[in-house]
Amino acid sequence: MRRQERNIVAFYPYSLCQTSYIYTMQGFIESKYNVIDYFDLSDGFYDLWEIRSIYLNWPENMIKDKDIILIKKAKYFGVKIVWVYHNKIPHDSDKTDMVIRNTKFLIKISDVIVIHSRQSVESLKQFESNFKLDKVRFLRHPEFAGDYFGYAQTDGMPKHKDRFVFAFYSQIRPYKNIEILINAFNRLDQSYECELVIVGHSPSEEYFNSLKEISKDNDRITLTSHYINSLEMAAYLERADILVLPYSYKSVMNSGTMMMAFSYKRTVIVPDIYMANDYDDSLIYKYTYGDEENHIRELHKKMENAYQDGKEHCREKGEKLYNIVMRDNAKDKVKKELISIV
C-alpha cells in the first residue's frame, strides 16, 4: 500500500472530553484524516500499513518497552512519528531514568518534533546534543477565542467589582507555585483596593489545605477548589484584570493558560518561561527569579507594578495581545500548518 493512501492518525491522548487544547488539535487533524486512539493501535486493532502518523502529546511518562518496540516497528513500516515537546520534564515529577530514556528515544525516533515556543529547542539539546535540528518545527499554540462562550456565575467569583482583580484560573497543583503567589499577594499594602481570586480543581486535598492555611488571615483572598467548565470560564475571565502564573522553571516551557488569557484580552504576570519570551516585554509583566524567597519578592514587584498601572492600562495590554494572537495564532493558520506536519 502506497504511503499517500494511508489516512489514519493514531493520536495520544485521544479523547472527546480532554482539554481545549487536545480537543482543538485533534479536531484540526480530523478535518482531513481519520483519527484513532493510540491505544487502539498498540492493542492491535489496526494494521501498521493503515497508519499515516503516530502523534504524541506528553508521552514521556507513558512509554513502556512495548511502546518503544511498536514505535520502532511503525517507523520501519513508513509511519511518520510526530512528537509534541510540551514540558522540560513531566510536571510534579523528578527527572527519573525512565523520563530521560524516553525523551532521548523520542528525540532520535521522531520524524518531526513540534515545539510551541522557539526556545524549547534549547531544552531538547540538554537531553541530546546531536540530533537533526531540521526535524524541529515551531508551531504556534492555537488561540482559544470563542472556546469559552458562556457567562454562568458560580463559586469563587471576585467579590468586589471596583477592586483590581489578580486571578489564577487553572488546576491547583504544586508546580504552579500557588503558595508563592499567596505569599507575594500577602505582602501588598493593605490599603490597596485589590483582591486575589484562585479557582481550579485541586487533585491534592493536602496541598489545597496548605494553601488555605497561608491565606486564611487575608480576607482579600478567595480560594476555591472548583473545576471551571467552558460555560463558566468566560465569566471568570471577564472579572479578572490580570492573570498571575508563577510557574516553576523545573518543568514549564509553555502555558495554555497564558494563551487563554491573551485570547480573552487579558495580560499576565509570569516568569520568563520560553513561551513568555516569544512576546514583547512591554505587553506582559515578566520576571526572573532565583530561590523561593527571591521568587516571592520578584513576583510581588510585578504585582505592585500591575496594580499601580491600573485596570485600564492592564486591559489595554490585553487588547494588544488579543490582536497579536488572533493574527499569529489563529486557528485556521495553526490548522493548516499542523496538517502539513502530519
Sequence and secondary structure as in RCSB ss.txt:
>XXXX:A:sequence
MRRQERNIVAFYPYSLCQTSYIYTMQGFIESKYNVIDYFDLSDGFYDLWEIRSIYLNWPENMIKDKDIILIKKAK
YFGVKIVWVYHNKIPHDSDKTDMVIRNTKFLIKISDVIVIHSRQSVESLKQFESNFKLDKVRFLRHPEFAGDYFG
YAQTDGMPKHKDRFVFAFYSQIRPYKNIEILINAFNRLDQSYECELVIVGHSPSEEYFNSLKEISKDNDRITLTS
HYINSLEMAAYLERADILVLPYSYKSVMNSGTMMMAFSYKRTVIVPDIYMANDYDDSLIYKYTYGDEENHIRELH
KKMENAYQDGKEHCREKGEKLYNIVMRDNAKDKVKKELISIV
>XXXX:A:secstr
  GGG  EEEEES  TTS HHHHHHHHHHHTTSEEEEHHHHHTTSS GGGEEEEEEES TTT  HHHHHHHHHHH
HTT EEEEE   SS TT    HHHHHHHHHHHHH SEEEESSTTHHHHHHHH SSS GGGEEE      TTT   
    TT  S TTSEEEEEES   GGG HHHHHHHHHTS TTS EEEEEEE  S HHHHHHHHHHHTT TTEEEEE
    HHHHHHHHHH SEEE    TTT S  HHHHHHHHTT  EEEE  TTGGGS TTTSEEE   SHHHHHHHHH
HHHHHHHHHHHHHHHHHHHHHHHHHHHHS HHHHHHHHHHH 
